[in-house]
Amino acid sequence: MVSIEVKKSSSGRIAPGKANIMNAQDFKIKLWDNIDKLFKNEMYNSCMKIVMLQNVVNELHAIGNFRNIAKRFWDELSLIFSNELEK
């Protein structure tokens, strides 16, 4: 989740009708902090889900007639990623 703090005036209140403008350095710090959180949390969790799915696929392959299930799984997942990245 992305969050940007609102700065208050010296009296502790937000001045009505005035926009809070961040300077470039504050913006860069917030941007890179949020990107870092995205990769640490969201991407890691997604990768772990894929690893768990791969384990299930391997078990299904070992059980019986699911010979091409791993290949089909990775092909379809790659197609989904490609479609999402093209958007």
Sequence and secondary structure as in RCSB ss.txt:
>XXXX:A:sequence
MVSIEVKKSSSGRIAPGKANIMNAQDFKIKLWDNIDKLFKNEMYNSCMKIVMLQNVVNELHAIGNFRNIAKRFWD
ELSLIFSNELEK
>XXXX:A:secstr
         TTSS  TT      HHHHHHHHHHHHHHIIIIIIHHHHHHHHHHHHHHHHHHHHSS TTHHHHHHH
HHHHHHHHHHH 
